[in-house]
Amino acid sequence: MHAFALGLMGPGFGFLMWATPGTPSFAPHLALWIAGMAAFAGAVVFWFATGAIVAPILIWVAEAVLAANCGDERAWPTAVWITPVGIIAALDVALVLAVVSGQHATAERRRANAYLAGCRCEPSPVSPPPAGELSRDDLRRMRLLLDRALQPIDDFEGFEWIDQFQTAAIRYQSNFISYALSIAQAERLPAFQAYLSKAQENLVLKQMDHRVWRYWRLESLWGNLRDDIDPVPRDNIMFTGFLATQIALFQAASGSRRFDAPRSLSFRHPSGRVFTYSLPELVDVLAAGFRRAELGLLACEPNWVYPLCNMISACSIRAYDAGSGGAHWTRIAPTFRESLESDFLCCDGRIVPFVSSAVGLAPTVGGAVMQSFPCLFLDALFPDIARRQWLLARRELTPARLRRALWPIDVGNYRLTRASSYAASAAAATEMGDEDIATHLLDVLERDCPETTCEDVTHRPRASLWAHAVEFLARAGREGSLHRLVVQQPLTARGPFISEAAYPDILPASAHTSGGALHAVLYPGRGAGIRMLTIGGLDPGRSYFVRACDERRIIADHSGEMRIDIALENRTELHVAPSD
């Protein structure tokens, strides 16, 4: 009973009851004590990685039971009092360290406030001029993403299947490819639908594949102690919140409303059960969860609350409200903001990476990217907080401190490379208008993880697909891109746009409509030749002046479309404007 009681005081501590000094049982039981603490530490890591809160509890209790049944009559009575005294002494040391750390954080907060007082904080431009075109190199980078998005929905060639519980999961690869394509469409290609919209739709439908969301049943079982196979209703915003944002950004960039329709999202379980939703229903689930969340923010997985995941998920609510005239975000925003600043900022002003809602554990991992990357999404929610946090985070991104500050693990494939950290911080820098930092990060990314090009597609062999997607987001975006995409109202009228084009025969570097005219820059993607494309959004029966390699007049058909042939050899400008 003494051994069992000691085992409940600390993981593996019951083995000390039999570690009598000077006896043959000392060494093996001391080794069991050390192994018990190591096993418990591993269970805590497993809990963090998979949401399995039962793992550390089961290991702790199992070790206590084992200790109570593995000893002999040569017990060490001294362990009965020395163990609790040692635990109390360790807690006292931890308390002193916490007080010292708190004092250091308070001093750092004063220094941070003094630094912020001398900084200029200007909001992102609301209505900037049209963005310039994508470079030829950027088109090669975009092709890597489009190749994966445009393959058959059931195929995942080129995606990285590693695990579905943590950051290398397929769902995140699809999410961020879609986020990047949405930014590219909104900023560079608003008048190009064609295969870009098809790619976005495919990425959403890929999320319906049971292989992508089947992790949830196991995670719910060992995290919530519930056998739940529906991935949407509870504690799973790492799937539902990210997916809702993926759809909301796509629809805001393209004008599509496909996934607003009832039953447009269908999750089919192998048992035959089908769970159907739509974007409005996902947003309703998220909004209801935020309203009843005890901490103001939602659990991303059972018992773990990540502020970054909440920021990404909240973007879906605000974007959907902007497009539909809803008021979910207006009701949620005050509590969200208060909780973020009260409970999820450290004393020194840093964002807490994640918190256990069960025990309050808040590990500090991830390096400077966990301070910089959230600013990308914060800019769409609370631009003033985003500006403040960016000014604090950018101090760690200087050339002298960069490598020490950024986590040396690519979160998209767990390889030892800073590719994802460079790309994520560059994306935030671009959103915040910090061109110097963004350019430096992308330059260092190229130096540390150089590109290769094969068949006109560029990739970085050591970098994850997630890192590639975020890098393209950084290159396609500009200051305030995500803020405008989330907050702006949808366009009520369209002019001419490219509705059909063959991939990869025609690659768009730019496509904008202004004054009722289409202006586009196109490149050949698979050798020079005559390519056909379709222009939509025209007035039926109206005559249009078309200029590319030659000049001609074409009359739009009864459906408001025209098909034209273009000779593509290199960079080619296309202009379509009414001729009367």
C-alpha positions in Angstrom: 0.0 0.0 0.0 2.9 2.3 0.7 4.4 1.6 -2.7 1.0 2.2 -4.4 0.6 5.5 -2.5 4.1 6.7 -3.5 3.2 5.7 -7.1 0.2 8.1 -7.0 2.4 10.9 -5.7 4.5 10.8 -8.8 4.8 8.6 -12.0 7.0 5.7 -11.1 7.8 6.8 -7.6 6.3 3.6 -6.1 9.4 1.8 -7.3 11.5 3.7 -4.8 9.8 1.7 -2.0 11.9 -1.3 -3.1 15.1 0.6 -4.0 16.8 -0.2 -0.7 20.4 1.1 -0.8 23.0 -1.7 -0.4 20.8 -4.5 -1.6 20.5 -6.3 -5.0 17.1 -4.7 -5.6 18.4 -1.1 -5.5 19.7 -0.8 -9.0 16.8 -2.5 -10.9 14.1 -0.6 -9.0 16.0 2.7 -9.4 16.1 2.0 -13.1 12.3 1.3 -13.0 11.7 4.6 -11.4 13.7 6.4 -14.1 12.0 4.4 -16.8 8.6 5.2 -15.3 9.2 8.9 -15.4 10.4 8.6 -19.0 7.4 6.6 -20.0 5.1 9.2 -18.4 6.9 12.0 -20.3 6.4 10.0 -23.5 2.7 9.6 -22.7 2.4 13.4 -22.2 4.0 13.9 -25.6 1.6 11.4 -27.1 -1.3 13.3 -25.4 -0.1 16.5 -26.9 0.4 14.9 -30.4 -2.9 13.0 -30.6 -5.3 14.5 -27.9 -5.1 11.2 -26.0 -5.6 12.6 -22.5 -6.1 9.0 -21.1 -2.5 8.1 -22.0 -0.7 9.9 -19.1 -3.4 8.9 -16.6 -3.2 5.2 -17.6 0.6 5.2 -17.5 0.7 6.9 -14.1 -1.9 4.5 -12.5 -0.4 1.4 -14.2 3.1 2.2 -12.8 1.6 2.6 -9.3 -0.2 -0.7 -9.6 3.0 -2.4 -10.9 5.1 -0.9 -8.1 2.7 -2.3 -5.6 3.1 -5.8 -7.0 6.8 -6.1 -7.9 8.6 -5.7 -4.6 9.8 -8.1 -1.9 10.1 -8.0 1.9 13.2 -5.9 1.8 11.4 -2.6 1.6 13.0 0.8 2.1 10.9 2.5 4.8 12.8 5.8 4.4 11.1 6.1 1.0 7.8 6.7 2.7 8.9 10.1 4.0 11.8 11.1 1.8 9.7 10.8 -1.4 7.0 13.4 -0.5 9.7 15.7 1.0 11.6 15.5 -2.3 8.4 16.2 -4.3 7.6 19.2 -2.1 11.2 20.5 -2.4 11.0 20.2 -6.2 7.7 22.1 -6.2 9.3 24.8 -4.1 12.2 25.1 -6.6 9.6 25.2 -9.4 7.7 28.0 -7.6 10.9 30.1 -7.2 11.8 29.6 -10.8 8.2 30.6 -11.8 8.5 33.8 -9.7 11.9 34.7 -11.2 10.5 34.0 -14.7 7.5 36.2 -14.0 9.7 39.1 -12.9 11.8 38.7 -16.0 8.7 38.7 -18.2 7.3 41.8 -16.5 10.6 43.6 -17.2 10.5 42.4 -20.8 6.9 43.7 -21.1 8.0 47.2 -20.0 10.8 47.1 -22.6 8.3 45.9 -25.2 5.9 48.7 -24.4 8.7 51.3 -24.6 9.7 49.9 -28.0 6.1 49.9 -29.3 5.6 53.5 -28.1 8.3 54.6 -30.6 6.8 52.6 -33.5 4.4 53.8 -36.2 1.4 51.6 -36.6 -0.4 52.2 -39.9 -3.3 50.1 -41.1 -3.2 48.0 -44.3 -4.6 49.7 -47.4 -8.3 49.0 -47.9 -8.4 49.6 -51.6 -5.0 49.4 -53.2 -4.4 49.6 -56.9 -4.5 46.2 -58.8 -1.6 43.9 -58.1 1.1 43.3 -60.6 1.5 40.0 -62.5 3.0 36.8 -61.2 6.5 36.2 -62.4 7.4 33.2 -64.6 9.1 31.6 -61.6 5.9 32.1 -59.5 3.9 30.4 -62.2 6.2 27.4 -62.0 5.6 27.4 -58.2 1.9 27.6 -58.7 2.0 24.6 -61.0 3.2 22.4 -58.2 0.1 23.3 -56.3 -2.3 23.0 -59.3 -0.9 19.6 -60.3 -2.0 18.3 -57.0 -5.3 20.1 -56.9 -6.4 19.2 -60.5 -5.8 15.5 -60.3 -8.9 13.2 -59.8 -10.5 13.8 -56.4 -9.8 10.3 -55.1 -6.1 10.6 -56.0 -3.5 12.2 -53.7 -0.4 11.8 -55.7 2.2 14.3 -54.6 0.7 14.8 -51.2 2.6 13.7 -48.1 1.0 10.8 -46.2 2.8 10.8 -42.8 0.2 11.0 -40.0 -3.3 12.5 -39.7 -3.1 13.7 -36.1 -0.5 16.5 -36.3 0.8 19.2 -38.6 1.8 16.9 -41.5 -1.8 15.8 -42.0 -3.3 15.8 -45.5 -6.1 18.2 -44.4 -3.5 21.0 -43.7 -1.9 20.5 -47.1 -5.2 20.9 -48.8 -6.2 23.8 -46.6 -3.1 25.9 -47.3 -2.9 25.1 -51.0 -6.4 26.4 -51.2 -5.6 29.5 -49.1 -2.7 30.3 -51.4 -4.7 29.9 -54.6 -7.5 32.1 -53.1 -5.0 34.9 -52.4 -3.5 34.5 -55.9 -7.0 34.7 -57.4 -8.1 37.6 -55.3 -5.0 39.7 -55.9 -3.6 38.7 -59.2 -6.3 36.7 -61.1 -9.7 38.0 -60.2 -10.8 37.7 -63.8 -9.6 34.1 -64.3 -12.0 31.3 -63.3 -11.3 28.3 -65.6 -9.3 25.6 -63.9 -8.5 27.8 -60.9 -12.0 27.4 -59.6 -12.0 23.7 -60.5 -8.8 23.3 -58.5 -10.4 24.9 -55.4 -13.5 22.8 -55.7 -11.4 19.7 -55.9 -9.4 20.6 -52.8 -12.7 21.0 -50.8 -14.0 17.6 -52.1 -10.8 15.9 -51.2 -11.5 16.8 -47.6 -14.6 14.6 -47.8 -12.4 11.5 -48.3 -12.7 9.3 -45.2 -9.0 8.7 -45.1 -8.6 12.5 -44.4 -11.0 12.6 -41.4 -11.1 9.1 -40.0 -8.6 10.1 -37.3 -11.4 11.8 -35.5 -13.1 8.7 -34.2 -10.0 7.5 -32.4 -9.1 11.0 -31.2 -12.6 11.6 -29.8 -12.5 8.2 -28.1 -9.3 8.7 -26.2 -9.6 12.5 -25.8 -13.3 13.0 -25.1 -14.2 9.4 -24.1 -16.9 9.5 -26.8 -17.3 7.2 -29.8 -18.1 9.9 -32.3 -17.6 9.4 -36.0 -19.0 12.7 -37.2 -16.0 15.0 -37.5 -17.9 18.3 -37.3 -19.9 19.0 -34.1 -17.3 19.1 -31.3 -13.7 20.0 -30.5 -12.3 19.5 -34.0 -11.8 23.0 -35.5 -8.5 21.7 -36.8 -10.7 20.1 -39.4 -14.0 22.0 -39.4 -12.6 25.5 -38.8 -9.8 25.2 -41.3 -12.2 23.7 -43.9 -14.8 26.4 -43.4 -12.1 29.0 -43.9 -10.9 27.2 -47.0 -14.4 27.4 -48.5 -15.1 30.9 -47.4 -11.9 32.3 -48.9 -12.4 30.4 -52.1 -16.0 31.7 -52.4 -14.9 35.2 -51.6 -12.2 35.1 -54.2 -14.2 33.5 -57.0 -17.7 34.5 -56.4 -18.8 30.9 -56.3 -21.6 29.8 -53.9 -21.5 26.1 -54.6 -20.9 25.1 -51.0 -23.6 27.3 -49.6 -26.1 24.8 -50.9 -27.7 22.3 -48.5 -25.9 18.9 -48.4 -23.1 20.2 -50.6 -20.5 18.7 -48.1 -21.0 15.0 -47.6 -18.9 12.9 -45.2 -19.5 9.2 -45.9 -18.4 6.7 -43.3 -17.5 3.1 -44.3 -20.4 2.0 -42.1 -22.8 3.6 -44.5 -23.6 6.6 -42.3 -23.5 9.9 -44.1 -23.1 13.3 -42.5 -24.1 16.3 -44.7 -23.3 20.0 -44.1 -22.9 23.2 -46.0 -20.7 26.3 -45.4 -23.5 28.1 -43.5 -24.0 25.1 -41.3 -20.2 24.8 -40.5 -20.2 28.5 -39.6 -23.2 28.0 -37.4 -21.5 25.1 -35.6 -18.3 27.2 -35.1 -20.2 30.3 -33.9 -22.2 28.3 -31.4 -19.0 26.7 -30.1 -17.4 30.1 -29.6 -20.4 31.4 -27.7 -20.3 28.6 -25.2 -16.5 28.2 -25.0 -15.4 28.4 -21.3 -12.0 29.9 -22.3 -13.5 32.1 -25.0 -11.5 30.1 -27.6 -12.3 26.6 -28.9 -10.4 23.3 -28.5 -8.6 22.4 -31.7 -8.5 18.8 -30.6 -9.7 17.3 -27.3 -8.5 19.4 -24.4 -5.9 21.5 -26.4 -6.6 25.1 -27.3 -4.4 26.7 -30.0 -4.9 30.4 -30.5 -3.6 30.1 -34.1 -6.2 27.5 -35.0 -8.9 29.7 -33.5 -7.7 32.7 -35.5 -7.8 30.6 -38.7 -11.3 29.3 -37.9 -12.6 32.7 -37.0 -11.7 34.0 -40.4 -14.3 31.7 -41.9 -17.0 33.3 -39.7 -16.0 36.9 -40.5 -15.6 36.1 -44.2 -19.0 34.4 -44.4 -20.7 37.3 -42.6 -19.1 39.7 -45.0 -20.5 37.8 -48.0 -24.0 37.0 -46.5 -24.6 40.0 -44.3 -24.6 37.8 -41.1 -23.8 39.0 -37.6 -22.0 36.0 -36.1 -18.7 37.7 -35.9 -20.1 40.9 -34.3 -21.4 38.8 -31.4 -18.3 36.7 -31.0 -15.5 39.3 -31.5 -15.6 41.1 -28.1 -15.3 37.8 -26.1 -12.7 36.4 -28.6 -10.6 39.5 -28.3 -10.8 39.7 -24.5 -9.9 36.0 -24.1 -7.0 36.3 -26.5 -5.5 39.2 -24.7 -6.3 38.1 -21.2 -5.6 34.4 -21.2 -3.5 33.6 -24.3 -0.8 36.3 -24.1 2.2 35.7 -21.9 3.2 38.4 -19.4 5.9 39.6 -21.8 3.4 40.0 -24.6 4.2 36.8 -26.6 1.3 34.7 -27.9 0.9 31.4 -26.0 1.3 28.6 -28.6 -1.3 26.3 -27.0 -2.9 25.5 -23.6 -4.4 22.4 -22.1 -7.9 23.2 -21.1 -7.8 20.2 -18.7 -4.7 21.1 -16.6 -3.5 24.5 -17.8 -0.3 23.2 -19.2 1.1 25.7 -21.7 4.4 24.4 -23.3 6.5 27.0 -25.2 7.6 25.5 -28.5 7.9 26.5 -32.1 10.2 29.4 -31.8 9.6 32.8 -33.4 7.3 31.4 -36.1 4.6 30.9 -33.4 4.7 34.6 -32.8 5.0 35.8 -36.4 2.7 33.4 -38.3 -0.5 34.2 -36.3 -0.2 37.8 -37.5 -1.2 36.7 -41.0 -4.7 35.7 -39.7 -4.9 38.3 -36.9 -4.8 41.0 -39.6 -8.2 39.8 -40.9 -9.7 39.8 -37.4 -8.0 42.5 -35.3 -5.6 44.6 -37.4 -4.4 46.6 -34.4 -3.4 43.5 -32.4 -1.8 42.0 -35.5 0.3 45.2 -36.0 1.4 45.2 -32.3 2.3 41.5 -32.3 4.2 41.8 -35.6 6.3 44.7 -34.3 7.2 42.5 -31.4 7.8 39.4 -33.4 9.9 41.0 -36.2 12.7 41.7 -33.7 13.6 38.0 -33.8 13.7 37.9 -37.6 16.8 40.0 -38.1 19.7 38.4 -40.0 21.7 38.1 -36.8 19.1 36.3 -34.8 17.1 34.5 -37.6 18.5 31.0 -37.5 18.5 30.8 -33.7 14.9 32.1 -33.5 13.2 29.9 -36.1 12.3 26.2 -35.3 14.6 23.9 -37.3 11.9 21.4 -38.1 9.6 21.6 -41.1 6.1 21.1 -39.6 4.8 19.8 -42.9 7.0 16.7 -43.0 9.1 16.7 -39.7 12.4 17.0 -41.6 15.3 19.0 -40.2 14.9 22.1 -42.3 13.6 25.6 -41.5 11.7 25.8 -44.8 8.2 26.0 -43.2 9.4 28.5 -40.7 10.9 30.8 -43.4 7.8 30.5 -45.5 5.3 31.0 -42.7 7.1 34.1 -41.4 7.5 35.5 -44.9 3.7 35.1 -45.5 3.0 37.1 -42.3 5.6 39.7 -43.3 3.9 40.1 -46.7 0.5 40.5 -45.1 1.8 43.1 -42.7 3.6 45.1 -45.5 7.1 44.4 -44.2 8.7 43.9 -47.6 12.3 43.9 -46.2 11.7 41.0 -43.8 9.7 39.1 -46.4 12.3 39.4 -49.1 15.1 38.4 -46.6 13.2 35.3 -45.5 12.5 34.2 -49.0 16.2 34.8 -49.9 17.3 32.7 -47.0 14.8 30.0 -47.9 16.3 29.8 -51.4 19.8 29.6 -49.9 19.1 27.0 -47.3 16.6 24.9 -49.4 17.3 25.6 -53.1 14.7 25.1 -55.8 14.9 22.7 -58.7 12.8 22.8 -61.9 11.6 19.8 -63.8 9.2 20.0 -66.8 8.5 23.6 -65.9 7.4 22.8 -62.4 9.5 24.2 -59.5 9.9 22.5 -56.1 12.2 22.4 -53.1 13.3 18.7 -52.6 13.7 19.0 -48.8 10.6 21.2 -48.1 7.1 19.9 -47.3 4.1 20.5 -49.6 2.7 22.7 -46.8 5.8 24.9 -46.9 5.5 25.2 -50.7 1.9 26.3 -50.3 2.7 28.9 -47.7 5.7 30.2 -49.7 3.4 30.7 -52.7 0.9 32.5 -50.4 3.8 34.8 -49.5 4.7 35.5 -53.1 1.2 35.9 -54.4 0.0 38.1 -51.7 0.8 41.7 -50.7 0.1 44.0 -47.8 -3.4 43.4 -46.4 -4.3 40.7 -48.9 -6.0 38.3 -46.4 -7.7 41.2 -44.6 -9.3 42.4 -47.8 -10.4 38.9 -48.8 -12.0 38.3 -45.5 -13.6 41.6 -44.8 -14.5 43.1 -48.2 -18.1 42.6 -49.5 -18.4 40.4 -52.6 -18.5 42.0 -56.0 -22.1 42.5 -57.2 -21.2 42.9 -60.8 -18.6 41.3 -63.1 -17.1 42.2 -66.4 -15.4 39.9 -68.9 -13.4 37.0 -67.4 -11.6 33.9 -68.6 -14.1 31.1 -68.0 -12.3 28.2 -69.7 -8.7 27.5 -70.5 -6.7 24.3 -70.8 -4.2 23.4 -68.0 -1.3 23.5 -68.2 -1.3 24.8 -71.8 -2.3 28.3 -70.7 -0.9 29.8 -67.5 -2.3 33.2 -66.3 0.2 35.7 -64.7 -2.5 38.4 -64.4 -6.2 38.8 -65.2 -8.2 41.9 -64.2 -11.4 43.6 -65.3 -11.8 47.3 -65.2 -14.1 49.7 -67.1 -15.9 46.7 -68.7 -12.6 45.5 -70.3 -10.5 42.4 -69.6 -6.7 42.7 -69.3 -4.7 39.5 -68.9 -1.1 38.3 -69.2 -0.7 34.7 -70.3 2.2 32.3 -70.7 2.4 28.9 -72.5 2.7 26.1 -70.0 3.5 23.2 -72.3 5.4 24.6 -75.3 4.4 27.3 -77.8 1.4 26.9 -80.0 -2.2 28.0 -80.8 -4.4 27.8 -77.7 -8.1 28.2 -77.3 -9.8 29.8 -74.4 -13.3 31.1 -73.6 -14.2 34.5 -72.4 -17.4 34.8 -70.2 -19.3 37.6 -68.6 -20.0 39.4 -71.9 -23.2 41.0 -73.1 -25.0 38.6 -75.5 -24.8 39.8 -79.1 -22.4 42.6 -78.3 -19.3 43.2 -80.4 -16.0 43.2 -78.6 -12.5 44.3 -79.7 -10.0 41.5 -79.0 -6.2 42.1 -79.1 -3.5 39.6 -78.4 -1.0 38.6 -81.1 -3.4 40.2 -83.6 -6.5 42.4 -83.5 -10.1 41.4 -84.3 -13.7 42.0 -83.5 -15.9 39.2 -82.2 -19.6 39.1 -81.3 -20.5 37.4 -78.0 -22.9 34.5 -78.4 -26.4 34.3 -76.8 -24.9 33.0 -73.5 -22.5 35.9 -73.2 -19.4 34.0 -74.2 -16.8 33.9 -77.0 -14.2 31.4 -77.9 -10.9 32.7 -79.2 -7.6 31.3 -80.4 -4.3 32.8 -79.2 -0.8 32.1 -80.4 1.2 31.7 -77.2 5.0 31.7 -77.6 6.1 33.6 -74.5 4.5 36.4 -72.4 1.3 37.4 -74.2 -1.0 40.3 -73.3 -4.8 39.8 -73.9 -7.2 42.7 -74.1 -11.0 42.3 -74.5 -13.1 45.4 -74.6 -16.5 46.5 -76.0 -16.0 47.9 -79.5 -18.9 50.3 -79.4 
